[in-house]
């Protein structure tokens, strides 16, 4: 009998603890806590901490993320530009849930439901804006204007007659490209254009190089000609001055002039040791040598 009472007490305590645990719940600082009562939203807990509710099935609680969420585009379906070019863009959106009650009523019970619907709205906004613009505008500074328009259209959709209870912080394009079917032809056309420009630049460079070389050759010829003319002028002046000095010196002493000319002739004639000449010693060519020998003979006798 005593054992039955102890078991009953233990069972009661366990049941009480289970009942108490079902009435307590903790809300994390990264979440909203939504309390339901028979399928209807009873309250939304926005502050972190320990909270109390009625035990199931009277009340239940679910959690929704309050952090900044990122939605990445995974759709590869092409869009048409103003000139009917098919392009594929990769984009992402940054968003968060701001009103859990509105979100649950108009969107869904979890973040995935909002991401699916938001992806559709963002894609439609991109399609509408890209249809108005060319590929060049899509790749230019006008992209910022496009993104602002897309963000404004998305905000208009999520804050319309049935607000989603979300806020879209930013929308960005990460990549824009042609579809695979025409990418190769575009690359070939770009390659041909680059080759044409390169060949044109090479031709222009070659022509400019020839022009520079021709001008350099002309300047070299002019410089050499001027230098040769100046050298000849100086040489002529030197020859004239030398001739004047020779004439002045030779005019003073005819014998010295004759002797000097003979020495110059000897120096020119006997410039090498291997030179051999057969001449008559009695000729006038050796007159200076004979005179020198006659002058040295008396000195030797003394």
PyMOL commands that set and color helices and strands:
alter all, ss='L'
color gray80, all
select helices_A, chain A and resi 2-23+100-106+111-130+135-139+143-158+180-252+254-269+284-301
alter helices_A, ss='H'
color red, helices_A
select strands_A, chain A and resi 24-27+31-37+40-45+49-52+60-65+69-72+79-80+86-97+166-178
alter strands_A, ss='S'
color yellow, strands_A
deselect
rebuild
show_as cartoon
